[in-house]
Amino acid sequence: MQLFVRHFSKLSNTELYAILKVRQDVFVVEQNCPFPEIDGRDLDAYHIWLEEDGKILAYARVLDRGVSFDTPAVGRVISMRRREGLGSRILSEGIRIAREKYSAEAVMLEAQVYARKLYEKHGFIQVSDEFLEDGIPHILMRLDL
C-alpha cells in the first residue's frame, strides 16, 4: 500500500478523476445523499490517499485556515475497507499534513455523528451541537495540537 500526498495543482487528471470518483461513490451514492460534492474547496487543498493495486482505499483532504474554519481542517475522510485501520491511518496523515504544510496549532473537522469515535480516538473533541448537513447528522470537532 502506498501513501500519496499532493496539492491540487500537482494532481494528474487520472488522480483527480479517481479521487472524485471515490468521494462520489461514498458521499453521494453509498449514503444516498445528492449534494454538491465538488464544493470549490479542492483547488487549494492537499489531497492524501492510500492506494493499492491502482485503487484508492482511503482518502482525506486538508484545507488551509480560512477556507472552512479559522484553523486548518481535515475533511472528506474515507475508508473503502472498514475496520482495517485505514480511516485512522489517513486521518493521522491529514493531521500531519496540516501541521507540516499549514503550521497548524489546531485542526477542525465536520464529522458525521456515526464516526465520532474515530475522531475522538485521535484526540478531537466535540465543539458544537448536532446539526443536519445535507440531511445527515454532523458535529464540529477540534483537535488542539
N, C-alpha and C positions, 0 to 999 in steps of 0.2 A: 504494500500500500504506500502510495506516495502523497506527500503534502505539497500543495501549491498555494502560493500567496502572490496575488497580482493586483496592482492598481488597475482600475478600469481601463486606463489609457494603454496598458500593456497586454490586455486580453486579446487573444486571436478571435476571429469570427467563430471558429469552431468551439472554443472555450466558452464564449459568451452564449452561444446557442445552447450548449449543454447545461450551463448554469440556469438560464431562463427556463429551459425545459423541466429540469428537476424542481425548480421552485413552483412552476405552474402545476406539475403533477401532484405536488404535496398540498400547496396552499389553495389552489383553485379546484382541482379535480377531486383529490382524495378527501378534502374537507368540504367538498360541495359548497364552495363559497366564491361566487363570482365577485371579484373586486379588482381594482386597478393594481395588479401585482407589479407591473413596471411603473414605479412611482416617481421617477425623476431623481431619486437619491443615489442611484448606482454610479453616476458619472464621476463622482469624486471619492468613491468608496474603494476600500481594499476588499478583495474577494478571496476567500480562503476555502479550499476544498481538499478532501481526501479522495483519491482516485485509485481504482484497482481495475485492471483489465479494460481500461478505457471508459469506465463508468464512475460517475460521481457517487460516492457512498455517504458523504457528509459535506455540509456546506454552511458557511456563515458569511456575513458581510460586516465590515467595520466602517462606521461613519465618524467623521471628524466632529468636534464640538461645533455647535451652531447649526448643524443640519437638521437634527431632530430634537436635541437637548442641549443644555449648556455644557455638557461633558461629552466626550466621545461615547459612541454607542455600538453595541453588537446587536445584530438582528438577522432575521431570516434564517435562524438556526434550524438545520435539517439533518436528520439521520435517516438514511434509507433502510438501514438494518437496525431495528430496535433491539435494545437490551444487550448490546455488544460493546458499550462504552464509547461509541463513535460520537455521540452527541456531546459527551463530556470532553472528549479529546478536541473536537472542533471549537467548543466554547473556550477551552483553555487557550487554544491558539488565537482566538479572537481577542481575548483579554491581553495576551502577549503582544499582539499587533497594535492594539490600542495604546499600550504603554510605549512600544518601540517607535511607532510612526507618528503618534499624536501626543506623546508625553502625558498620557492620561494619569490623573490623580484619582479619578473615579470613572466608572463605566455605568451607563444606563442601558436598560433594555425594556421593551414592552413584551411581556410574557403571556402566552396563552395560559390560563389558570391551571389546566391539567399538567403543565410542565413545570410548575413552581418548584417542586422538589429537586429537579435537575439543577436549577439556578441556585437554590439555597445551598446545595452541596458545594458550590463554588464560592459561597460567601455573600451572594446577593441577598438583599433584604427588601421586602415589600414596602413601597413608599406611597401607595395610592389605594383607594378603594377599588373594588372590582368595577369594571366598565365593559360595555359591549363595543367591540371594534369589528365592523362587518358581520355582526350577528354572533360573534364568538367572544366569550368572556375572557378578558385580559386584566392584567395588573402591571403597574410600573414597578420596576425593581432597580436597585442601585447597589453597586459594589464600590466601596472605598478602598483604594489601593495603598 
